């Protein structure tokens, strides 16, 4: 009926009027959420900008490395203390010679000086495991060991004769070449061996540096003293394989 329709419209109009006031609340909540999200985005952007600036600064820092704490180690001999003051450092010194405090002999390396000092101290650190003989230097023991092993690594290219050390080969080669590099400054006589010149010089000087501890007799060469000592000891190391007779000198055999 017309009255019922009118009543329905009034109730609906009244219902809509009660729901409308809630609409602004929804808008306010959405607006607050929008503002909040916009603030978060702005804060994130600021953090991102700050991070980007930090990266740029880091790249600038990397392109300018910090100065070394130890400029001397990098080969520089100057330290710039201020705009007007420069400190000059002394260049590192390198010893080129090492002198023996006992005899004054000079060596190019400290290791050579250390080996030389054993002559003064009497230290013989290298011993033969076969006969027990000791030496100042390892190289001397190496040469000595070849007497036991029979090794002769240095051979003459002319005759093929072998030697246990290179110096023996050098001396032997002079028998083929005729070279005599050692000359007497008194009479100009030349020799192929240094010890031959030493023996010869005793004729001019009369010096006999090797003396017998028992009788005091002197000799120019140690080998002559060794032979002489056999008179006192009775040693006869050279034996005839035919009759068994022994002698003190090989030339007697």
Buried (B, 14 or more C-beta within 10 A) or exposed (E): EEEEEEEEEEEEEEEEEEEEEEEEEEEEEEEEEEEEEEEEEEEEEEEEEEEEEEEEEEEEEEEEEEEEEEBBEEEEEEEEEEEEEEEEEEEEEEEEEBEBEEEEEEBEEEEBBEBBBBBEEEEBEBEBEEEEEBBBBEEBBBBBBBEEEEEBEBEBEEEEBBBBBEEBBEBBBBEEEEEBEBEBEEEEBEBBEEBBBBBBBBEEEEEBEBEBEEEEEBBBBEEBBEBBBBEEEEEBEEEEEEEEEBBBEEEEB
